[in-house]
Amino acid sequence: MERVRVAVLSSDAITHAGLESCLDSRAEVLVVPNRNLVEVDVVVLAAERLTDGVTALRALGADLERSAVLVIDQLDPAGLLAAVECGVAAVIPRTAATEDHLIRVIQVAATGGGVLPPDLMGELLREIARLQREVLAPRGISASGLTPRELDVVRLLAEGLDTADIAEKLAYSERTVKNVIYGMTNRLKLRNRPHVVAYAMRAGVI
C-alpha cells in the first residue's frame, strides 16, 4: 500500500515534535515538511479547541487543498460546520490519539472518508437539520440545493424527456423549462443537462 504523505502543524513545539516523531516511526505514512503542503495527502493539525483549528486552517488559505485531521484538547461543537468547510475530514480528542488510532484515521481521511466522535457527529447532524429548516426551506431549497420546481424538471430530464415534453407534463412554457435548467446549471456550475442529472443522482434526489 502506498504511504500517505502527511504534514504536521501545531503552534506548540512540543506537541509538534511529538506528533512528527510518532508518525515518522510508522511505515504507513511519510512525514513531509509543512512548507510543502501542496505535496501532502493529509494535514494533521493539533489545537486546543476546534475553533483554534479552524482559525489555523483558514490562515493557510489556498495553500491547503488536502484533507485535515484535527487533534484537539476540547471537544466543543462551536465551529463544527466551519471546520467541515475548511476541509476537516476527522476530529480526534487528544486523549484518544494513540499511535494506531491516529494512523487509521489518517488513512481514512486520505481515501476521502471522515471520522468524528459520536457527540460531534450528533451535533453536525443537528446543525445540518437547522440549516435546512431555518436557511434553505424558507428559500424553497432542499438540502440538494434544488428547488421543488427544479426537482420536478430534473426528474423528467432523467427520464429522457426533452424541453417540449417537460413543459407539457408540468404545464409550463418551454421558455420556463429552459430558464429552470439554466438556473440550475448556472447556480450550481454544472456544464449541461447530463451534468444536471448526474448531480441530482449524486444528491440522492432521483
Secondary structure, 3 states (H helix, E strand, C coil): CCCEEEEEEECCHHHHHHHHHHHHCCCCEEECCHHHHHHCCEEEEEEEEHHHHHHHHHHHHHHCCCEEEEEEEECCCCCHHHHHHCCEEEEEEHHHCCHHHHHHHHHHHHCCCCECCHHHHHHHHHHHHHHHHHHHHHHCCCCCCCCHHHHHHHHHHHCCCCHHHHHHHHCCCHHHHHHHHHHHHHHCCCCCHHHHHHHHHHCCCC
